[in-house]
């Protein structure tokens, strides 16, 4: 297969619905002589924050001279975004070649889209002479296709409500699924906050005799003014390790917590020859970029060129904030960041979401912030119609809303409404973010 054929074949696997379980993955890996056994992993699970933690780890580890593989999901516009080594995404030729091999090994056997990309990641990374691989779960953890590895460190970012149809309808049941990545002999860095979820993680660690490094107990953070913060190791092998003068490049106060989990994982890797100096950590944190997550984009209205150092008060500019917030916890974080870190005259929101998301909680929360909200429809068979989204907006706010199904037209409507000092927030679905970001600044992955 060439790349277009490989991509088409992969897309055809989307007709096979989500199927949690490890049997298919283990069967395939056995047939290709277990490439995952040649690799050293950091395994990352959680409802939100997996990508930020993973990118922080990649950025700092790469600064140290390591060759680091990164596997994440979902992607914004190209499936190749899911697989990279340091700053380089997998090439079309390499993607097509490995995809062809996977298809030949499978024969008539069918696996899911996520299982296929996970298999491709293992095969590519195994042939690429890597020092480490950062492996992000796709859904849950216990039965996720990535959960066939025994990592050096496991990280659980947080637990909140999402994917209830697959993971359960309580925080405890979702925490149980996330805790499924915990392995005997592998230390766990945990960022969950509520005791009912943290308790599930603790119990699993006790059952396996695993060392738990809990945020707020084994390590903690404190703000130091002017946006700086301090990471402190409190007990165990982290005790006495203090890193002052830290700053995050990514917006959102919650990113400090995400970064702190990454630094705890790095500290636990120190006895394995991965030693990051305070200077490398400070510099690395300032270099972290995670497109589509609180990503601020400023365009010249006429030329459509991206402006990286906009002049205050320039009326010829349009200001966008793209964020993949799609579940209650993500929307709460977006709302908090807008309140704490942004000043604007009016907030114009372009919102599109999947019909199976918690619309009853997310839409009223963002709607209350918006001076104007435009409901649109991203691509995908699960995408909600704009009228369905509008129905979840409280009646008192519906005079601020309108429905524009076509995404391009929705953006044009937002830009016409936006004046000096206004911000256009695009959120609700990563499918929407991918389409909008591509239209504004082009593809993330170079051809």
C-alpha positions in Angstrom: 0.0 0.0 0.0 1.1 3.6 -0.6 0.2 6.2 2.1 -3.2 7.1 0.7 -4.2 3.4 0.5 -2.9 2.8 4.0 -4.9 5.7 5.3 -8.0 4.5 3.5 -7.6 1.0 4.9 -7.1 2.4 8.4 -10.2 4.6 8.1 -12.2 1.5 7.1 -11.4 0.0 10.5 -13.5 2.8 12.1 -16.6 0.7 11.1 -15.4 -1.7 13.8 -16.6 -0.1 17.0 -14.6 0.4 20.1 -13.6 -3.0 21.5 -11.9 -3.0 24.9 -9.6 -5.9 25.6 -6.1 -7.1 25.1 -6.5 -10.5 23.3 -6.2 -9.1 19.7 -3.2 -6.9 20.6 -1.4 -9.8 22.3 -2.1 -12.1 19.5 -0.7 -9.7 16.9 2.4 -8.9 18.9 3.1 -12.6 19.3 3.0 -13.0 15.5 5.5 -10.1 15.0 7.9 -11.4 17.8 6.9 -8.9 20.4 8.5 -5.5 19.4 7.2 -3.9 22.6 9.7 -6.0 24.6 12.6 -4.2 22.9 11.4 -0.8 24.3 11.5 1.1 27.6 8.2 2.9 28.4 6.6 5.6 30.5 2.9 4.7 30.5 0.4 7.6 30.9 -3.3 7.3 31.7 -6.0 9.8 32.9 -9.1 11.6 31.8 -7.5 14.9 31.0 -3.9 16.1 30.9 -2.3 13.0 29.3 -1.1 14.9 26.3 0.4 17.8 28.4 2.2 15.4 30.7 3.5 13.3 27.7 4.7 16.4 25.8 6.4 17.8 28.8 8.3 14.5 29.3 9.2 14.3 25.6 10.4 17.9 25.5 12.7 17.6 28.6 14.0 14.1 27.7 14.8 15.2 24.1 16.7 18.2 25.5 19.0 15.7 27.3 20.0 14.1 24.0 17.6 11.1 24.2 15.7 9.7 21.3 12.2 9.5 22.5 9.1 8.0 20.9 5.7 9.5 21.6 2.4 7.8 20.9 -0.7 9.9 21.6 -4.4 10.0 20.5 -6.6 11.3 19.1 -5.1 13.5 16.3 -6.3 16.8 15.1 -6.1 16.3 11.3 -3.5 13.7 10.3 -3.1 10.2 11.9 0.6 10.7 11.6 0.4 13.2 14.5 0.0 10.2 16.8 3.5 8.9 16.2 6.7 10.9 16.5 10.3 10.6 17.6 11.5 13.8 19.3 10.3 16.6 16.8 9.8 14.3 13.8 6.5 12.7 12.9 6.4 9.3 11.1 6.9 9.7 7.3 4.2 8.8 4.9 6.5 6.1 3.4 7.3 4.5 6.8 3.7 4.6 7.8 2.6 2.9 4.6 5.3 0.3 4.8 4.5 -0.7 8.3 0.8 -0.6 7.7 1.2 -3.0 4.8 3.1 -5.4 7.0 0.4 -5.3 9.6 -2.3 -5.9 7.1 -0.3 -8.9 5.7 0.1 -10.4 9.1 -3.5 -9.9 10.0 -4.8 -11.5 6.8 -8.6 -11.9 7.2 -8.4 -11.0 10.9 -9.9 -7.5 11.8 -8.7 -5.2 14.6 -9.9 -1.8 15.6 -8.5 1.6 14.4 -6.7 2.2 17.7 -5.3 -1.3 17.9 -3.9 -0.8 14.4 -2.2 2.5 15.2 -0.9 1.0 18.5 0.6 -1.9 16.6 2.2 0.4 14.1 3.7 2.5 16.9 5.3 -0.5 18.5 6.8 -1.7 15.2 8.1 1.7 14.2 9.6 2.4 17.6 11.2 -1.0 17.9 13.2 -0.4 14.7 14.2 3.2 15.6 16.9 2.7 18.2 15.1 4.7 21.0 16.1 5.4 24.6 12.5 5.7 25.8 8.9 5.6 24.6 6.1 7.7 26.2 2.9 5.7 25.7 -0.5 7.4 26.2 -3.6 5.2 26.7 -6.5 5.7 24.4 -9.5 4.8 26.6 -9.3 3.9 30.2 -6.3 1.7 30.9 -7.1 -1.8 32.1 -8.4 -3.0 28.8 -6.7 -0.4 26.6 -4.6 -1.7 23.7 -1.5 0.0 25.1 -1.7 -2.0 28.3 0.5 -4.9 27.1 3.7 -3.2 28.3 5.6 -3.2 31.6 6.9 0.3 31.9 9.6 1.9 34.0 7.1 4.4 35.5 3.3 4.6 35.3 1.6 8.0 35.5 -2.1 8.6 36.2 -3.0 12.3 35.6 -6.6 12.5 37.0 -10.0 10.9 37.0 -13.2 12.6 35.9 -16.4 11.7 34.1 -16.0 10.7 30.4 -16.6 7.7 28.2 -19.2 6.4 30.8 -20.6 3.9 28.3 -17.2 2.0 28.3 -15.6 2.9 31.7 -18.6 3.0 34.1 -20.9 5.8 35.4 -19.1 6.5 38.7 -15.8 8.1 39.4 -14.8 5.0 41.3 -15.4 2.7 38.3 -13.5 5.0 36.0 -10.6 5.1 38.5 -10.6 1.3 38.6 -10.1 1.3 34.8 -7.3 3.8 34.9 -5.6 1.9 37.8 -5.5 -1.1 35.4 -2.2 0.2 34.0 -0.5 -0.4 37.4 2.0 -3.3 37.3 3.9 -5.1 40.0 7.4 -3.6 40.5 6.5 -0.4 38.6 6.3 2.9 40.6 3.2 5.0 40.1 2.9 8.8 40.0 -0.7 9.8 40.7 -2.4 13.2 40.3 -5.9 12.3 41.2 -7.4 14.7 43.9 -10.6 13.2 45.3 -10.2 10.6 48.0 -12.8 8.3 46.3 -10.6 8.1 43.2 -7.3 8.3 44.9 -8.5 5.5 47.2 -9.0 3.2 44.3 -5.4 3.9 43.1 -4.0 3.4 46.6 -5.8 0.1 46.9 -4.5 -1.3 43.7 -0.9 -0.2 44.6 -1.3 -2.0 47.9 -2.5 -5.1 46.2 0.5 -5.2 44.0 3.0 -4.0 46.5 3.8 -0.9 44.3 5.3 2.4 45.5 2.7 5.2 45.1 4.0 8.8 44.6 0.9 10.9 45.3 0.7 14.5 44.4 0.4 16.5 47.6 2.1 13.7 49.6 5.3 12.5 47.9 5.7 15.8 46.0 3.9 19.1 45.8 4.0 22.5 44.1 3.6 26.1 45.3 3.3 29.3 43.5 6.1 31.9 44.0 4.6 35.0 42.4 4.8 36.4 38.9 3.8 33.1 37.3 6.7 31.2 38.8 6.3 28.1 40.9 8.3 25.6 42.9 8.4 21.8 42.8 9.2 20.1 46.1 9.9 16.4 46.8 8.5 15.6 50.2 9.3 12.0 51.1 10.8 8.8 49.9 13.4 9.0 47.1 11.9 12.4 46.2 12.6 13.9 49.6 14.7 17.1 49.6 14.6 17.6 45.8 13.5 21.2 45.3 13.2 23.0 41.9 12.4 26.8 42.3 11.9 29.3 39.5 9.8 27.1 37.2 7.4 28.4 34.5 5.1 26.7 32.1 4.8 27.8 28.5 1.3 26.4 28.3 -1.6 28.6 29.6 -3.9 27.4 32.4 -3.1 27.1 36.1 -3.8 23.4 36.0 -0.8 23.0 33.7 1.4 23.4 36.8 -0.1 20.2 38.3 0.4 18.4 35.0 4.0 19.5 34.8 4.6 18.4 38.4 3.6 14.9 37.5 6.1 14.9 34.7 8.9 16.1 37.0 8.0 13.4 39.6 8.3 10.7 36.8 11.6 12.2 35.7 12.9 12.1 39.3 12.0 8.4 39.5 14.0 7.8 36.3 17.2 9.3 37.7 18.5 6.0 39.0 18.1 4.6 35.4 20.6 7.1 34.0 18.1 9.8 33.0 19.3 12.8 34.9 17.8 16.1 34.1 19.5 19.2 35.6 17.4 22.1 37.0 18.5 24.2 34.0 17.3 21.6 31.5 13.9 21.3 33.3 13.4 25.1 33.4 14.3 25.4 29.8 12.2 22.4 28.8 9.1 23.6 30.5 9.3 26.9 28.5 9.5 24.9 25.2 6.5 22.6 25.7 3.8 23.1 23.0 0.6 21.1 22.6 -1.4 22.3 19.6 -5.2 22.6 20.0 -5.0 22.9 23.8 -5.4 26.5 24.9 -3.6 27.5 21.7 -3.7 31.2 21.1 -3.7 32.2 17.4 -3.8 35.7 16.0 -4.4 36.4 12.3 -4.3 39.4 10.2 -7.9 39.8 8.9 -6.8 40.6 5.3 -3.6 38.7 4.6 -4.6 35.7 6.9 -1.0 35.6 8.1 -0.4 34.4 11.6 0.9 37.2 13.8 3.2 36.0 16.6 3.8 39.4 18.3 0.5 41.3 17.9 0.4 45.0 18.7 -2.1 45.8 21.4 -5.2 47.6 20.0 -4.6 46.6 16.3 -8.1 46.5 14.9 -6.9 44.5 11.8 -6.3 41.4 13.9 -8.6 38.5 14.9 -7.9 36.6 18.1 -8.6 32.9 18.4 -8.3 30.5 21.4 -8.5 26.8 20.4 -9.1 24.3 23.1 -10.0 20.6 22.9 -12.2 20.9 26.0 -15.0 18.3 25.5 -15.9 16.9 28.9 -17.0 18.6 32.1 -13.5 18.7 33.7 -12.0 20.1 30.5 -14.7 22.8 30.2 -14.3 23.7 33.9 -10.6 24.2 33.2 -11.2 26.3 30.1 -13.7 28.5 32.0 -11.3 29.0 34.9 -8.4 29.9 32.6 -10.6 32.4 30.7 -11.4 34.0 34.0 -7.9 34.0 35.5 -5.6 34.6 32.5 -7.4 36.4 29.7 -8.9 39.9 29.4 -11.3 40.6 26.5 -14.2 42.9 25.6 -16.5 40.1 24.4 -16.2 36.3 24.2 -17.5 34.7 21.1 -17.7 30.9 21.2 -17.8 28.5 18.3 -18.9 25.1 19.7 -19.3 21.7 18.2 -19.5 18.4 20.0 -20.2 14.7 19.8 -23.7 13.7 20.7 -22.5 11.2 23.3 -20.7 13.8 25.4 -22.1 15.3 28.6 -23.9 18.2 26.9 -26.1 18.9 29.9 -23.0 20.0 31.9 -20.6 21.4 29.3 -22.9 23.6 27.3 -24.5 25.6 30.2 -21.0 26.1 31.7 -19.5 27.6 28.5 -22.7 29.3 27.5 -22.7 31.3 30.7 -19.3 32.8 29.8 -20.2 33.6 26.1 -21.5 36.9 24.9 -22.3 35.1 21.7 -22.3 31.3 21.0 -22.4 29.7 17.5 -23.2 26.0 17.4 -21.7 24.1 14.5 -21.2 20.5 13.4 -17.8 19.0 13.1 -17.2 16.0 10.9 -17.9 12.5 12.2 -21.0 10.3 12.4 -21.2 10.9 16.2 -21.3 14.7 15.7 -24.4 16.4 17.3 -26.6 18.7 15.1 -26.4 22.4 16.1 -30.1 22.3 17.1 -29.4 19.5 19.5 -26.6 21.5 21.1 -28.8 24.6 21.3 -31.5 22.6 23.2 -29.1 22.2 26.1 -28.4 25.9 26.5 -30.6 27.4 29.3 -33.5 29.3 27.8 -32.3 32.6 29.2 -29.1 32.3 27.2 -30.6 31.3 23.9 -30.9 34.8 22.6 -27.1 34.9 22.5 -26.9 31.7 20.3 -27.3 30.7 16.7 -26.8 27.6 14.6 -24.5 27.5 11.7 -23.9 23.9 10.7 -21.0 24.4 8.3 -17.8 25.0 10.2 -16.3 27.4 7.7 -19.4 29.5 7.7 -19.5 29.4 11.5 -16.0 30.9 11.6 -16.9 33.6 9.1 -19.9 34.4 11.3 -17.7 34.6 14.4 -15.1 36.8 12.7 -17.8 39.2 11.4 -19.1 39.6 14.9 -15.7 40.0 16.5 -14.5 43.5 17.1 -11.4 45.0 18.8 -10.6 43.3 22.1 -12.8 40.3 21.4 -11.7 36.6 21.5 -13.2 33.8 19.5 -13.0 30.5 21.5 -13.4 27.3 19.5 -14.0 24.2 21.6 -16.2 21.2 22.3 -14.5 18.6 20.1 -11.0 17.8 18.9 -12.6 17.0 15.5 -13.7 20.6 15.4 -10.3 21.9 16.6 -8.5 19.9 14.0 -10.6 21.3 11.1 -10.4 24.9 12.4 -6.7 24.8 13.1 -5.9 23.4 9.7 -8.1 26.2 8.1 -6.4 28.9 10.1 -2.7 28.0 10.1 -2.4 24.8 8.0 -1.5 21.2 8.7 0.4 20.4 11.9 2.3 17.5 10.2 4.4 18.6 7.2 3.8 16.8 3.9 
